[in-house]
């Protein structure tokens, strides 16, 4: 998890939260430890040490990036959508200011949600409190949900997705949940409905928080010097058929309901007024590897990662949204 202050900008206007990762070896199981994973991928007995280790490795990468830039700095810490976001963010930071000011992020585990597993890879959702030094934003601790994954008994845990919590989700439970095919299908439907909402404004069958509403506004309302602004959104990842890609829909069940984390890939298009031009935010062209020149039309890819909580009774709610600019899966316009 990177991003100075945990805050960035969509286009030039929309505030967005993000995160970082690290690259030191994590602790290995004790000698003779069985290679079979536990029934629940992660519980509050083990989550604090896992998150502390992630925090340590994350800060090691942040420290390295203050002196040495590397495209692959996050590879041993992050995966999936978060890896894409941190790579782009670090490239932008390098282009804008060279090496960034040192930043330390302290993660503390506060709750877990996990299904039962009988083989690796295993994954879980962890709620964490994050404190930044020097203080960022409000200066107080921020509340995040992380999807962490481990590929083997000797592998380090890596972070696939991260979402800033806006609304309290369903209660967690250390007992392993049993997600049903119906739970997953419903989460897939919700993901598609939110994608349609970001494209068209059609309200999904979930409570939309002000932050997600602001994302829709920024994807649809032209800003100064623009004639039009729009976005197309689909389930992430969006890449050529046959590519080996990480899962980006994680669904867990507890006695109080279902919690799902999911990522969309949205391509924002900005069109200048007649005879006008628009240009990319500072550092974006360098991070994309294109000429930093104004144009009549520009596109930018974003990941929109969401947490949706569906209680046993009552309406589902988007409990958190994180938006991160990323490189396209095709040559940029």
Secondary structure by P-SEA (a helix, b strand, c coil): ccccccbbbccccbbbbcccccccccccccccccccccccccccccaaaaaaaaaaaaaaaaaaaaccccccccccccccaaaaaaaaaaaaaaaccccccbbbbbbbbccbbbbbbccccccbbbbbbbbbccccccccccccccccccccccccbbbccccccccccccccccbbbbcaaaaaaaaaaaaaaaaaacccccccccccaaaaaaaaaacccccccccccccccccccccccccccccbbbbbcccbbbbbbbbbbbbbbbbccccccccccccccccccccccccbbbbbbbbbbbbbbcccccccccbbbbbbbbbccccc
